[in-house]
Amino acid sequence: MKHLDYVTTDLNSPLADVKADICNLPFQDNEFDIILCNHVLEHIPDDTKAMQELYRIMKPGGYGIFQIPQDLSRTKTFEDDSITDRKERAKIFGQYDHVRIYGRDYFDKLRSIGFSVEEVDYTTKLSDVDVARFCLAKGEIIPLVRK
């Protein structure tokens, strides 16, 4: 959209506008109105620090969607740093470079950082065509966070 300013950030992608570690972002406090963090936090060893950085750079009144793969049948997030074998990680965490599988406690962790969190199942609000268009998994709960 031409009337909006976008900044993309990634540690490794050559396509990103800014190369940066999510745990140490080079942005001012309260800089962004909207933050989309799509399938990133499951890769970050210190996800608490990453969430704190996202909170720091979000403007008061701002919002974000922090989508992650999640096992809603789990009450608690599972992580185990001793699992280093790529095949074992893929089997346990769903992908070789994931460091955890989030449970339902993910939303409360975001709240503990300071965000207000609305847990939204867009798959019940959108048509099947739009669910497919936006590549959502049926029953997926997406956190809409606000500062």
NORRA-V968743 format. One record per helix or strand of 3 or more residues. SS is the DSSP state (@ for helix, = for strand). FROM is the first residue (numbers start at 1). TO is the last residue. Records with the same first field share a line. If there is no record, write none. Layout:
SS=FROM-TO  FROM-TO
This chain:
==32-38  58-67  100-102  116-120  142-146
@=41-43  47-57  86-93  106-113  122-124  128-133
